[in-house]
Amino acid sequence: MEKRTRDIFFEIHKGLPREGPGRNDYTRRAFEILPKLDKPRILDIGCGPGGPTMELARLSGGSVIGLDNHQSYLDVLEEKIRKAGLSERIKAVNGSMFTMDFPEESFDIIWAEGSIYIIGFKRGLKDWRKFIKPQGFLVVHEMTWLKSDPPNEIADYWKRMYPGITTIPKNLEIIPRCSYDVLGHFPLPEDAWWEEYYHPLEERINQLRAKYKENPETLRTLNSEQEEIDLYRKYSAWYGSVFYVMQKL
Ligand SMILES: C[S@@+](CC[C@H](N)C(=O)[O-])C[C@H]1O[C@@H](n2cnc3c(N)ncnc32)[C@H](O)[C@@H]1O
């Protein structure tokens, strides 16, 4: 992404409750598919401002590292950790999911809400596996076709934006080939897209439209963010982000 586009992207996204679809209840629902673990060590990859990171610390009673490569999101997470008095158990780490150098087999659970697409579903499953303890867990939610024959407009959009998007049955085939079992899967319901993500994002886009009304380049970026929201409004029956709860074999 070019610098000016990046700057406006972060101005649009700064301070939003989440950086992707999700809600604490669904983080909890996925967590409850796992067997009971005693104070697990968890890595939350692409944690953004840390919605899931904080919830995982509360749910597990264990320790959580939130990893992201964008410092202003980590600053928000650090503030949440400080306010909750959880600095003994939660750390915000600036690093890339492509170059992680944690000791092998050091996490009971790797968690990634809406971020594995950055490295790709299959590559993430393969590359991250070594950091998970034997019989440990990988939990992600990933953009997925909910029906196999999407209309051209939305199929073309996602082919351009994320060529790796595929169906639930295809992802369920990939998982055992990468040496994991599937313990469960479920799509995030539509409220997980609207309440803490698209509604606040849309409000921000409208505020910035007024501020940048004389700036065509910025307006183009705002329009492309709005396009994603409009397409979800129109085609939400066809795609969504699906939680896959996996155990390392
Ligand atoms: C769709 S957001 C999901 C954020 C968060 N999990 C949530 O549910 O709110 C993807 C996140 O991945 C982060 N990211 C992008 N590239 C990354 C990389 N190479 N390594 C680590 N994080 C990255 C972004 O900064 C962003 O916070």
The ligand as an SDF file (V2000), in Angstrom:
LIG
                    3D

 27 29  0  0  0  0  0  0  0  0999 V2000
   -8.5890   -7.8110   10.1150 C   0  0  0  0  0  0  0  0  0  0  0  0
   -7.5140   -7.2190   11.3590 S   0  0  0  0  0  0  0  0  0  0  0  0
   -7.9860   -8.2540   12.7440 C   0  0  0  0  0  0  0  0  0  0  0  0
   -7.6640   -7.6180   14.0710 C   0  0  0  0  0  0  0  0  0  0  0  0
   -8.1270   -8.3470   15.3230 C   0  0  0  0  0  0  0  0  0  0  0  0
   -7.7920   -9.7560   15.3310 N   0  0  0  0  0  0  0  0  0  0  0  0
   -9.6100   -8.1670   15.5500 C   0  0  0  0  0  0  0  0  0  0  0  0
  -10.3430   -9.1660   15.5020 O   0  0  0  0  0  0  0  0  0  0  0  0
  -10.0230   -7.0150   15.7870 O   0  0  0  0  0  0  0  0  0  0  0  0
   -5.9330   -7.8390   10.8710 C   0  0  0  0  0  0  0  0  0  0  0  0
   -4.7840   -7.4040   11.7560 C   0  0  0  0  0  0  0  0  0  0  0  0
   -3.5720   -7.9930   11.2740 O   0  0  0  0  0  0  0  0  0  0  0  0
   -2.5250   -7.0330   11.4230 C   0  0  0  0  0  0  0  0  0  0  0  0
   -1.4190   -7.3750   10.5050 N   0  0  0  0  0  0  0  0  0  0  0  0
   -1.2850   -7.0820    9.1830 C   0  0  0  0  0  0  0  0  0  0  0  0
   -0.1480   -7.6190    8.7030 N   0  0  0  0  0  0  0  0  0  0  0  0
    0.4550   -8.2470    9.7460 C   0  0  0  0  0  0  0  0  0  0  0  0
    1.6730   -8.9730    9.8930 C   0  0  0  0  0  0  0  0  0  0  0  0
    2.4810   -9.1770    8.8580 N   0  0  0  0  0  0  0  0  0  0  0  0
    1.9730   -9.4770   11.1040 N   0  0  0  0  0  0  0  0  0  0  0  0
    1.1540   -9.2850   12.1810 C   0  0  0  0  0  0  0  0  0  0  0  0
   -0.0190   -8.6180   12.1040 N   0  0  0  0  0  0  0  0  0  0  0  0
   -0.3500   -8.0970   10.8990 C   0  0  0  0  0  0  0  0  0  0  0  0
   -3.1780   -5.6930   11.1240 C   0  0  0  0  0  0  0  0  0  0  0  0
   -2.4290   -4.6150   11.6630 O   0  0  0  0  0  0  0  0  0  0  0  0
   -4.5360   -5.8830   11.7830 C   0  0  0  0  0  0  0  0  0  0  0  0
   -4.5160   -5.4720   13.1270 O   0  0  0  0  0  0  0  0  0  0  0  0
  1  2  1  0
  2  3  1  0
  2 10  1  0
  3  4  1  0
  4  5  1  0
  5  6  1  0
  5  7  1  0
  7  8  2  0
  7  9  1  0
 10 11  1  0
 11 12  1  0
 11 26  1  0
 12 13  1  0
 13 14  1  0
 13 24  1  0
 14 15  1  0
 14 23  1  0
 15 16  2  0
 16 17  1  0
 17 18  1  0
 17 23  2  0
 18 19  1  0
 18 20  2  0
 20 21  1  0
 21 22  2  0
 22 23  1  0
 24 25  1  0
 24 26  1  0
 26 27  1  0
M  CHG  2   2   1   9  -1
M  END
$$$$
